[in-house]
Each structure stands twice: as structure tokens, then as C-alpha cells.
């Protein structure tokens, strides 16, 4: 610019020099530095003034306009340079922001050339696939399990539009599969042509795990509800059968005691009695499944159950099946009935044996576990706390999921009709849930089955009750019993048993009829059914005790304490005898109720 000024002084026409002065700031705009443009513009103004003075052109109007033009052009160029500078700073900030987003993204962001070679690889891609950026960049995306056909297809599709999310499976560095959701978009150059492909990979492993957990929680909850409904149905069915069995058992006993048959007829009666006992046990199993069979729970070490059962169960399995038992190092005390725990283990081991007709192995082990709130969805029927875990594993045939979903339902069985009733696992389910625990099954066809039982840990107690041998109940001495039962056959049966053993009996078929009897007579005992159509047994007892407050009451029902307490509001402390009962059982219970109430009655007189 200085050379141009000297040339303008020597030249007879300085117009070219003035033009060069005006062009200086315009040329400096490309540097995007406003201060530099301002300095050049100021320099151009100074040179213009110097040239105009040297040429004596200061007073000429044209020269003045040129000077103002240079100043105006300089100011405009400063503004343009400032705009370019701001735009470049914003572009730099945007690139830095985009780079930080890519770096901190939880999704893998991978760019690749159209031939599939990787050009960018963010930290999330390292975490998901296990390759570092140095290992991945420059290699083909085929290392992730992408085929050449997929590479070519993605390149063709992104020429027209992006590819929305699609779910597929890719391969990690260690060879393991990883489920991912992928979206793809083409990157355009300034000419609008795709030069690279950008793919976003979202790891679905945690989502799949959560979905599987939610599905398991839903299935377990639905199964628990289904089994609860079946339990109520089973309890109702058992109640009706218990009424019938009470009649069959006792009238058969009457016939046997009276010698109604001789020879083969007596044998027939004994067979009827035996069949009735087996039917009674089936009803008991139904009530166990319904979780309403009375239980005499006591603290017992689960290790002892396992140890004592080994010698008993091993011969039942046969030589072709190996049984291994693993006990916990510390005692695992659970509150349950010993005989029922034995039945649980027996049913599970027998079930495992039947699943291995050609041999295999069964392992039973116990350990202590802690269940927190995070496990409650998987075990919806239990509370957080410390539990004893019993695992029974076999290497048998296994079960398909649709079979395993129903195995705890009563009468559901995959065995032939002559090999099972379908109540074994239903009984196990009832025993475990009644004890406050839970049971789950894991099975795979061709691999085997694992039953996982959880029983709450209970504190040990110093003493345990001992059972006394049953004795024949004593004969009554004319005590007056009011019998209230809506089933005619059952009522006649009870009346006959009591009269034959020394009791005076008044019978009524419903509550209102019983109240009429109380108006005219005094009784030593009220023996009443619980569930009756006109008036429930507890309501009747309350009304009678208003006039005879010291009258002892014995309830009888085909339902059990648990079901009566839940559905009919019957206090568990009330005296109750369950149907079906034998004559000896009924007489013994009546004698006990009268004996307990006698000191209280005597003390009030």
C-alpha cells in the first residue's frame, strides 16, 4: 500500500492509487480479524490524505468523495470481518459441543466410510463392544458382525434417507452377542453427496434384562393369583367331601363293630374303610394346597431334615440315580411341621426320580440367603428378611415353559394315571407358602430341573411339646349336648355317636330351631356347624351364651381354621373339630372341651 501511495504521488492521475487504497480493507476481510481490517482502513485513510495533500487535491469535491468512500468501505469491511469472526467462533463452539456430546453419549456413535472402514469411535462404543478407538478406527465394521451385504445396503439406503431404529444383534470383542438398536444417517459434503455413514448403537442388554425380570414378576404374580383361586376352590371341594367322608367312615365303623358282615363281607367293609381313609388323605392334601390345613409348627433345623432323609430316600432312587446332599455349616432353624417338611423333600426327590428313567443325579442343598426388596417381584409372596434356601436339582428330562407354568396346580400331572394323582407338587406348594415361604422352578428340556424353596429363618426354642399316645375317651354321664347341623346325614351320625356313648342329645337343623330349644332346656355343651344357611354357628353361639353365658361351645366344619378365619371371621382360638372325624376323635374333643370348662364353671358357682 505504501508503494501504491508513492506511485500515486508520481503519477499524473492518482485514481488508480485511490482504488487500491479502497481495496485494501476488502482484501483483509478474509482474515476474519476486525482489528486488522480497522488498522488497514485507517492506514488507507492516512495515505489518501497524504496523497491528496501532496497533489494539492484536498479542495476538490471528487477527491473528498473518494476519501469518504475509503472510510465507508473500511467501516463496512470491519463489520463484515466481525461477522465472520463471530460465525467462526460459533462454528468452533458447535464443533466442540458436538464432540463433547459424542464423547459423553451413552450410545455408541460410529462413523464409517462408504466401504465400511471405521473413521470415528466414541467411548460408549468402547464400553459396549470392548474395542478401544485405536483398535477400531481404520478397521471394517464387519468386526462387529456386520456382513458386506449389510454395508452395501446401508450405503444405498442412506443416499435417499436415514434409516430409523431397528433392532439387531452385534458381536463384542470377546465374541459374545449384544442386542442393539441402531439408527443410521448419511453425512453430506458441501456438494450434497454422502461421504460417510453415522450409526448410533444403543445397548439393549439392560432393557432386555429388565423386560425379562418384569415378565417373570408378572408371570409369578399371575401364577400366585391363579393358585390362590385354585386353593379356594380346592378348600370348598374338600369341605363337601369331608361331610360325605364323615358319614362313610363312621357308618363303616358301626358296621364293623357290630359284626354286620362275616368272612368276605367283613373284608369288604375293611376295604371300604381303607378306601375312605385314602380319600380322607386326598382331602387333607387338597387342604394343604389351599393353605388351610392346621399346622403344629415348631423350630426345626433344615440340616437335620436333609441329613435324616438321605438314608431313607437313597434306596428309593435306585442304583442308577446318584443322590448328593450338601448341608449348611450353621444351623438353619425354620418354623414348620417336621412331618410336612419330610413330605416336601420326599415329593421333590420322587418327582426328580420319575424325571430320570434312564438314570442321572439329584442334588439337595441348603444355605442361608437374604431377600431384599429388589427380589420381591420375583418372590411376590414373601417379605424381606433372612431365609433358608433349599435347592433340589436333577439332570432329568426337564420341562417346557408351558408345562412348568402349571406344575403347582392340583391334579395337573404329566405322568401316566397309574403313577400319580397330580397332588404332590401342589402339596409342596401349600406347605411352603403356609410356612411363609415361596417356591420357584427353573427347567430346560434335556438339561434338568431345579426347585428353589425359601423358608423364613425362625429362632430356636428351648423346649418342644411331646405328643402323648391317644387313649379311648371315657364314657359320658348324661351330659346334655345341643347338636346343630344343617346336613341331615351328618346330624344323624353325630347324634348316634353321642347317644351310644352316654350323652343326652337334642338336635336342630338350623340356628332358629336351636334357639327355640334353648328357651325350654339347659345344656352342658353346644356342638354346632360353622357355615349354615339360616344362621352361622358363631352367631348362634353368641345368642345362646347371652342366656347361658358359661355354656361351652365346640364348632365343627369341613373347612379348616385358616379358611374359616379368612372367609367367615371365625377366631382361631375357638374350639374346632374338623370333618371328617371318627367317633373316637369327636368324643375325645368333646371330653376335652367339657374338662377345660368344668373348673371355670365350678369357680363361678
C-alpha positions in Angstrom: 0.0 0.0 0.0 3.0 2.3 0.6 4.3 1.6 -2.9 0.9 2.4 -4.3 1.0 5.8 -2.4 4.4 6.7 -3.8 3.2 5.7 -7.3 0.1 7.9 -6.9 2.3 10.9 -6.0 4.5 10.5 -9.1 1.6 9.6 -11.3 -0.2 12.4 -13.1 -3.7 10.6 -12.4 -4.0 9.1 -8.8 -7.4 7.5 -9.4 -5.8 4.0 -9.6 -4.0 4.6 -6.3 -7.2 5.6 -4.6 -8.9 2.5 -5.9 -6.0 0.4 -4.5 -6.5 2.1 -1.1 -10.2 1.2 -1.0 -9.5 -2.4 -1.9 -7.1 -2.9 1.0 -9.7 -3.3 3.8 -11.8 -5.5 1.5 -8.9 -7.9 1.0 -8.3 -8.1 4.7 -11.9 -9.2 5.5 -10.9 -12.8 4.7 -8.7 -13.0 7.8 -11.8 -12.6 10.0 -9.9 -10.2 12.2 -11.8 -6.9 12.7 -8.8 -5.1 14.3 -6.6 -5.9 11.4 -9.2 -4.6 9.0 -9.6 -1.4 11.0 -5.8 -0.9 11.0 -5.6 -1.3 7.3 -8.6 1.0 6.8 -7.0 3.7 9.0 -3.8 3.3 7.1 -5.6 3.7 3.8 -7.3 6.9 5.1 -4.0 8.4 6.2 -2.3 7.6 2.8 -5.3 9.0 1.0 -5.0 12.3 3.0 -1.2 12.4 2.3 -1.7 11.8 -1.4 -4.4 14.4 -1.7 -2.2 17.0 0.2 0.9 16.1 -1.9 -1.2 16.6 -5.1 -3.0 19.6 -3.9 -6.3 17.9 -4.4 -7.8 18.5 -1.0 -10.2 21.1 -2.1 -11.5 19.1 -5.0 -15.0 17.7 -4.4 -14.2 14.4 -6.2 -11.2 13.7 -4.0 -13.2 14.4 -0.9 -15.8 11.8 -2.1 -13.0 9.2 -2.6 -11.8 9.8 0.9 -15.3 9.3 2.3 -15.7 6.2 0.1 -12.5 4.7 1.6 -13.7 5.4 5.1 -17.1 3.9 4.4 -15.6 0.8 2.7 -13.3 0.4 5.7 -16.1 0.6 8.2 -18.2 -1.9 6.1 -15.2 -4.3 6.0 -14.8 -4.1 9.7 -18.4 -5.1 10.2 -18.0 -8.0 7.7 -14.8 -9.2 9.4 -16.6 -9.1 12.8 -19.5 -11.1 11.4 -17.1 -13.7 10.0 -15.2 -13.8 13.3 -18.5 -14.4 15.3 -19.6 -17.1 12.8 -16.3 -18.9 13.1 -16.4 -18.7 16.9 -19.9 -20.2 16.9 -18.8 -22.9 14.5 -15.9 -23.8 16.8 -18.1 -23.8 19.8 -20.7 -26.0 18.0 -18.0 -28.5 16.9 -16.6 -28.6 20.5 -20.2 -29.1 21.8 -20.9 -31.8 19.3 -17.6 -33.5 20.2 -18.5 -33.4 23.9 -22.0 -34.8 23.2 -20.5 -37.6 21.2 -17.8 -38.3 23.9 -20.3 -38.3 26.8 -23.2 -40.1 25.0 -24.3 -43.4 26.5 -24.9 -44.7 23.0 -22.2 -45.9 20.7 -21.7 -43.4 17.9 -19.7 -44.8 15.0 -18.9 -43.2 11.6 -17.6 -45.2 8.7 -16.7 -44.6 5.1 -19.0 -46.0 2.4 -16.7 -49.1 2.1 -17.3 -49.8 5.8 -14.0 -48.7 7.3 -14.4 -47.0 10.7 -13.5 -43.3 10.9 -14.8 -42.4 14.4 -15.4 -44.4 17.6 -16.7 -42.8 20.8 -16.1 -44.0 24.4 -19.5 -45.6 24.6 -18.6 -47.8 21.6 -15.5 -48.9 23.6 -17.7 -49.8 26.6 -20.3 -51.7 24.5 -18.1 -53.6 22.1 -14.8 -53.7 24.1 -12.5 -52.3 21.3 -10.5 -49.1 22.0 -10.6 -46.3 19.5 -7.1 -47.1 18.4 -8.1 -50.7 17.8 -11.3 -49.8 15.9 -10.5 -46.8 13.7 -9.4 -47.9 10.3 -10.9 -51.4 10.6 -14.1 -52.6 8.9 -17.4 -52.6 10.8 -17.6 -56.2 9.8 -15.7 -56.9 13.0 -19.0 -56.2 14.8 -20.7 -58.9 12.9 -21.9 -56.7 10.0 -21.9 -58.5 6.7 -20.7 -56.9 3.4 -24.3 -57.1 2.1 -25.5 -55.0 5.1 -22.7 -52.5 4.5 -23.7 -52.1 0.8 -27.4 -51.9 1.7 -26.9 -49.2 4.3 -24.8 -47.2 1.9 -27.5 -47.3 -0.7 -30.4 -46.6 1.7 -28.7 -43.6 3.3 -28.3 -41.9 -0.1 -32.0 -41.1 -0.1 -33.0 -41.0 3.6 -31.9 -42.1 7.0 -32.6 -45.5 8.5 -34.9 -45.4 11.6 -34.2 -47.5 14.6 -34.0 -51.3 14.0 -33.1 -54.0 16.5 -30.4 -56.5 15.7 -27.6 -58.4 17.3 -23.9 -57.4 17.1 -20.7 -59.1 18.3 -18.4 -57.9 21.1 -14.6 -58.1 21.1 -14.8 -61.3 23.3 -17.2 -62.9 20.8 -20.3 -62.5 22.9 -23.5 -61.2 21.4 -25.0 -57.9 22.3 -28.6 -56.8 21.4 -28.6 -53.2 20.0 -31.0 -50.7 18.5 -29.4 -48.9 15.5 -30.3 -45.8 13.7 -28.2 -44.6 10.6 -27.9 -41.3 8.8 -25.7 -40.3 5.9 -23.2 -37.4 6.3 -23.2 -35.0 3.3 -20.3 -33.0 1.9 -20.7 -29.4 0.6 -21.8 -30.8 -2.7 -24.7 -32.7 -1.1 -23.1 -36.1 -1.6 -22.9 -38.7 1.1 -19.3 -39.3 2.0 -19.7 -41.2 5.4 -22.3 -43.0 7.4 -23.0 -42.3 11.0 -24.6 -45.0 13.1 -25.9 -44.8 16.7 -25.9 -48.1 18.6 -28.0 -48.3 21.8 -27.2 -51.3 24.0 -30.4 -53.2 24.9 -28.8 -55.6 27.3 -30.1 -53.8 30.5 -33.5 -53.3 28.8 -33.8 -56.9 27.9 -32.8 -57.9 31.4 -35.4 -55.6 32.9 -38.1 -56.8 30.5 -37.3 -60.4 31.4 -37.4 -59.5 35.1 -40.8 -57.7 34.6 -42.1 -60.7 32.6 -41.0 -63.1 35.4 -42.6 -60.9 38.0 -45.8 -60.7 36.0 -45.8 -64.5 35.5 -45.1 -65.2 39.2 -47.8 -62.8 40.3 -50.4 -64.3 37.8 -49.4 -67.8 39.0 -49.8 -66.8 42.6 -53.3 -65.4 41.9 -54.2 -68.5 39.9 -53.0 -70.8 42.6 -54.8 -68.7 45.3 -58.1 -69.1 43.3 -57.5 -72.8 42.9 -56.8 -73.1 46.6 -60.1 -71.6 47.5 -61.8 -73.9 45.0 -59.9 -76.9 46.5 -60.9 -75.9 50.0 -64.6 -75.8 49.0 -64.4 -79.1 47.3 -62.6 -80.7 50.3 -65.3 -79.3 52.6 -68.1 -81.0 50.7 -66.1 -84.3 50.5 -65.4 -84.1 54.2 -69.1 -84.1 55.1 -69.6 -87.2 53.0 -66.5 -88.9 54.3 -67.6 -88.4 57.9 -70.7 -90.4 57.1 -68.8 -93.1 55.2 -66.1 -93.5 57.8 -68.4 -93.7 60.9 -71.1 -95.8 59.5 -68.5 -98.3 58.2 -67.0 -98.3 61.7 -70.5 -99.0 63.1 -71.0 -101.9 60.7 -67.5 -103.4 61.5 -68.0 -103.1 65.3 -71.4 -104.7 65.1 -70.1 -107.6 63.0 -72.5 -106.8 60.2 -70.6 -109.0 57.9 -68.7 -112.3 58.2 -65.9 -113.6 56.1 -65.7 -111.9 52.8 -68.4 -109.3 53.8 -66.2 -108.2 56.7 -63.2 -108.0 54.4 -65.3 -105.8 52.1 -66.1 -103.5 54.9 -62.5 -103.2 55.8 -61.7 -102.4 52.2 -64.4 -99.6 52.3 -62.8 -98.3 55.5 -59.3 -98.3 53.9 -60.6 -96.5 50.8 -62.3 -93.9 53.0 -59.0 -93.3 54.8 -57.2 -92.8 51.5 -59.9 -90.4 50.4 -59.5 -88.6 53.7 -55.8 -88.2 53.0 -56.5 -86.8 49.5 -58.8 -84.2 51.0 -56.1 -83.4 53.5 -53.6 -82.8 50.6 -56.1 -80.5 49.0 -56.4 -78.5 52.2 -52.6 -78.4 52.5 -52.5 -76.9 49.0 -55.3 -74.5 49.9 -53.1 -73.5 52.9 -55.8 -74.1 55.4 -54.7 -77.4 56.9 -53.9 -76.9 60.6 -50.2 -76.9 61.3 -48.3 -77.5 64.5 -45.2 -75.5 63.6 -42.1 -75.7 65.7 -38.5 -74.6 65.1 -36.5 -77.3 63.4 -33.1 -77.4 61.8 -33.4 -77.8 58.0 -30.0 -79.5 58.0 -31.4 -82.3 60.2 -34.3 -82.8 57.8 -31.8 -83.2 54.9 -29.5 -85.5 56.9 -32.2 -87.8 58.2 -33.9 -88.1 54.8 -30.8 -89.1 53.0 -30.7 -92.7 54.2 -34.5 -93.0 53.6 -34.5 -91.6 50.1 -31.4 -93.1 48.6 -32.8 -96.7 48.3 -36.0 -95.3 46.7 -34.0 -93.8 43.9 -32.3 -97.0 42.8 -28.7 -97.7 41.9 -28.9 -95.8 38.6 -29.6 -92.4 40.3 -27.0 -90.7 42.5 -28.1 -88.6 45.4 -25.8 -85.9 46.9 -26.7 -83.8 49.9 -25.0 -80.5 50.9 -25.8 -79.1 54.3 -25.1 -75.6 55.6 -22.3 -75.0 58.1 -24.6 -73.3 60.5 -28.0 -74.4 61.8 -30.9 -73.2 59.7 -33.9 -73.1 62.0 -37.3 -72.8 60.3 -40.8 -72.8 61.8 -42.6 -75.7 60.3 -44.1 -79.1 61.0 -41.5 -81.9 60.8 -43.7 -84.4 59.0 -44.7 -81.8 56.4 -41.0 -80.9 55.7 -40.3 -84.6 55.3 -43.2 -84.7 52.8 -41.8 -81.7 50.9 -38.4 -83.3 50.4 -39.9 -86.7 49.6 -42.2 -85.3 46.9 -39.4 -83.3 45.3 -37.0 -86.3 45.3 -39.6 -88.7 43.9 -40.5 -86.1 41.3 -36.8 -85.9 40.3 -36.6 -89.7 40.2 -39.5 -90.0 37.8 -37.9 -87.5 35.5 -34.8 -89.7 35.1 -36.0 -93.1 33.9 -32.5 -93.8 32.5 -30.5 -92.6 35.4 -28.9 -89.4 36.4 -28.1 -87.4 39.6 -30.1 -85.5 42.2 -28.5 -82.8 44.4 -30.2 -81.4 47.5 -28.5 -78.5 49.3 -29.5 -75.9 51.9 -28.0 -72.4 52.6 -28.8 -69.1 54.2 -29.9 -66.2 51.9 -31.1 -62.7 52.4 -34.1 -61.4 50.4 -34.2 -57.7 49.9 -36.9 -55.5 48.3 -35.3 -55.9 44.9 -36.2 -59.6 44.9 -39.9 -59.2 46.0 -41.1 -59.0 42.4 -39.6 -62.4 41.7 -40.9 -63.8 45.0 -44.2 -61.9 45.4 -45.5 -63.9 48.3 -42.7 -63.2 50.9 -41.3 -60.3 52.9 -37.7 -59.1 53.0 -35.6 -60.9 55.5 -33.4 -63.9 56.2 -34.4 -67.2 54.7 -33.2 -70.8 54.4 -32.9 -71.9 50.8 -33.4 -75.5 49.8 -32.4 -76.4 46.2 -33.3 -79.7 44.6 -31.6 -80.2 41.2 -31.9 -83.1 38.9 -30.4 -84.0 35.5 -33.7 -85.3 34.1 -35.8 -84.7 31.1 -36.7 -81.1 32.0 -39.9 -79.3 31.2 -41.1 -76.8 28.6 -42.1 -73.4 30.0 -45.8 -74.0 29.2 -45.6 -77.2 31.4 -43.6 -75.6 34.2 -46.2 -72.8 34.5 -48.9 -75.3 35.7 -47.0 -77.8 37.8 -48.1 -76.5 41.2 -51.8 -76.7 40.2 -53.7 -79.6 41.9 -54.4 -82.7 39.7 -52.0 -81.3 37.0 -49.6 -84.1 36.0 -47.5 -85.2 33.1 -47.3 -88.8 34.5 -49.4 -91.7 33.5 -52.6 -92.2 35.5 -51.2 -95.1 37.5 -48.1 -93.1 38.6 -49.5 -90.0 40.2 -52.5 -88.0 41.4 -51.2 -84.6 40.5 -51.2 -83.5 44.1 -47.6 -84.0 45.0 -46.2 -80.6 43.9 -49.5 -78.9 44.8 -49.0 -80.2 48.4 -45.4 -78.9 48.4 -46.6 -75.5 47.3 -49.2 -75.4 50.0 -46.8 -76.5 52.8 -44.1 -73.9 51.7 -46.5 -71.0 51.3 -48.3 -71.8 54.6 -44.9 -71.6 56.3 -44.5 -68.1 54.9 -42.1 -69.1 52.2 -42.0 -69.4 48.4 -41.2 -71.9 45.8 -40.0 -71.5 42.2 -38.9 -73.8 39.4 -36.3 -73.5 36.7 -36.3 -76.1 34.0 -34.9 -76.7 30.5 -35.9 -79.6 28.3 -33.0 -82.1 28.0 -31.0 -80.4 30.8 -32.9 -80.8 34.0 -35.0 -79.1 36.7 -34.2 -77.0 39.8 -36.7 -76.4 42.5 -35.8 -73.4 44.8 -37.6 -73.2 48.1 -37.4 -70.3 50.6 -38.4 -70.7 54.2 -38.1 -67.9 56.7 -35.5 -68.3 59.4 -37.0 -68.9 62.9 -35.5 -68.6 66.3 -34.8 -71.8 68.2 -36.8 -72.6 71.3 -35.6 -74.4 74.4 -38.4 -76.8 74.7 -40.7 -78.7 72.4 -44.0 -80.3 73.1 -44.2 -84.0 73.3 -47.1 -85.9 71.9 -49.0 -88.4 74.2 -50.4 -91.6 72.9 -54.1 -91.4 72.1 -56.4 -93.0 74.7 -60.0 -94.2 74.4 -62.3 -91.3 75.5 -64.2 -92.0 78.7 -68.0 -92.7 78.7 -70.2 -89.7 79.4 -72.6 -89.5 82.3 -75.7 -88.0 80.7 -74.4 -84.5 79.8 -76.8 -82.7 77.6 -75.5 -81.7 74.2 -77.3 -79.4 71.7 -76.3 -80.6 68.2 -76.9 -78.1 65.4 -76.1 -79.3 61.8 -77.9 -78.4 58.6 -76.8 -81.7 56.8 -79.3 -84.4 57.9 -77.0 -87.3 57.4 -74.2 -85.7 59.4 -76.6 -84.6 62.1 -78.0 -88.1 62.5 -74.5 -89.6 62.6 -73.3 -87.2 65.4 -76.5 -87.8 67.4 -76.0 -91.6 67.2 -72.3 -91.4 68.3 -73.2 -89.3 71.3 -76.2 -91.3 72.4 -74.2 -94.6 72.2 -71.6 -93.1 74.5 -73.8 -91.8 77.3 -74.7 -88.3 76.2 -78.2 -86.9 76.2 -78.8 -85.2 72.8 -81.1 -82.6 71.4 -80.8 -82.0 67.7 -81.6 -79.0 65.5 -81.3 -78.4 61.8 -80.6 -74.7 61.9 -80.0 -71.7 64.2 -83.6 -70.6 64.7 -84.7 -74.1 65.7 -81.8 -74.3 68.1 -82.8 -71.0 69.8 -86.3 -72.4 70.3 -84.8 -75.4 72.2 -82.7 -73.1 74.4 -85.8 -71.3 75.6 -87.0 -74.5 77.3 -83.9 -76.5 78.2 -80.5 -76.2 79.8 -77.4 -77.7 78.0 -73.9 -78.7 79.0 -72.4 -78.2 75.5 -73.3 -76.6 72.2 -71.9 -78.6 69.3 -72.6 -76.7 66.1 -71.6 -76.5 62.5 -69.9 -73.2 61.4 -71.3 -72.5 58.0 -75.1 -72.9 57.9 -77.6 -71.1 55.6 -80.1 -69.6 58.1 -77.6 -68.5 60.8 -73.8 -69.1 61.1 -72.6 -71.1 64.0 -70.6 -68.3 65.7 -73.7 -66.0 65.6 -75.8 -68.8 67.1 -73.3 -69.4 69.9 -73.2 -65.7 70.8 -77.0 -65.6 71.1 -77.2 -68.7 73.2 -74.4 -67.5 75.6 -76.4 -64.4 76.3 -78.9 -66.6 78.3 -76.3 -69.3 79.2 -73.0 -67.4 79.5 -71.0 -70.4 80.8 -72.1 -72.8 78.1 -69.0 -74.3 76.4 -69.1 -74.4 72.6 -67.4 -76.8 70.1 -67.6 -75.9 66.4 -67.4 -78.5 63.6 -66.7 -77.8 60.0 -65.4 -79.3 56.8 -63.5 -76.1 56.3 -60.3 -75.5 58.3 -59.2 -72.9 60.7 -57.3 -70.9 58.1 -60.2 -70.8 55.6 -62.8 -70.1 58.4 -60.7 -67.3 59.8 -60.2 -65.7 56.3 -63.7 -66.1 54.9 -66.1 -66.4 57.8 -64.3 -64.3 60.6 -64.0 -67.3 63.0 -61.5 -66.7 65.7 -58.6 -69.2 65.6 -58.9 -69.6 69.4 -62.3 -71.1 69.3 -62.6 -74.9 69.9 -63.0 -76.6 66.5 -63.1 -80.2 65.2 -62.6 -80.8 61.5 -64.7 -83.1 59.4 -64.3 -85.9 58.6 -63.8 -87.1 62.2 -64.2 -90.6 63.6 -66.3 -91.3 66.7 -63.2 -91.5 68.9 -61.9 -88.2 67.7 -65.3 -86.5 68.3 -65.7 -88.0 71.7 -62.2 -87.1 72.7 -62.7 -83.5 71.6 -66.0 -83.1 73.5 -64.4 -84.6 76.6 -61.5 -82.1 76.4 -63.8 -79.1 75.9 -66.0 -80.2 78.9 -63.0 -80.9 81.1 -61.5 -77.4 80.3 -64.7 -75.6 81.0 -65.5 -77.6 84.2 -63.0 -75.8 86.6 -64.1 -72.4 85.2 -67.8 -73.3 85.7 -67.2 -74.6 89.2 -65.2 -71.5 90.1 -68.1 -69.2 89.2 -70.7 -71.1 91.2 
